[in-house]
Amino acid sequence: MKYCVIFFIACLSFNSCENKREEDPIKVDWKKRTVSHTISDSLETGKSYLSIYSQIYSLSQHKKYNLTAMVSLRNTSEKDTIYLLKADYHGTHGEMIKQYINKPVYLLPMETLDIVIEESDVSGGTGSNFIFDWKMSKNAPEPIFEAVMSSTVGSQGLSFTTQGKRID
């Protein structure tokens, strides 16, 4: 009996040390969200800027620390759909890295979409950013664009946020 208990505990220990495969995150299918109708000219237009950090300096200007960035696109209206016309990702020196949206897509009331810049993707550098163009009903609350940057190494963790700013 004693050996059975020891064997059982050993089996549990080995299973708990096993690396579990993380579930793949739900990726946004931008093509399925493409608006198929003409967007009304009566909607208010806006442009927002969001700073992103895929890297930060550590100890000196010569050592960088990679981060994961989760960009959150939020429709704050309880009744109106908003339309995102553009989501362009730029690097530290202003170069276009990727166009996430190049045709209008919709965001339903109270819906949130995420864009994830993986920790291994350092193409943006220390001063990357997004520019979002959007349209919404005149009386609807503005969308919110936020980013959470994070990284964990061993038992150390680092995270911080940035908020978008309307620039037009």
Buried (B, 14 or more C-beta within 10 A) or exposed (E): EEEEEEEEEEEEEEEEEEEEEEEEEEEBEBEEBEBEEEEEEEBEEBBBBBBBBBBBEEEEEEEBBBBBBBBBBBBBBEEBBBBBBBBBBBBBEEEEBBEBBEBBBBBEEEBBBBBEBEBEBBBBBBBBBBBBBBBBBEEBEBBBBBBBBBBEEEEEEEEEEBEBEEEE
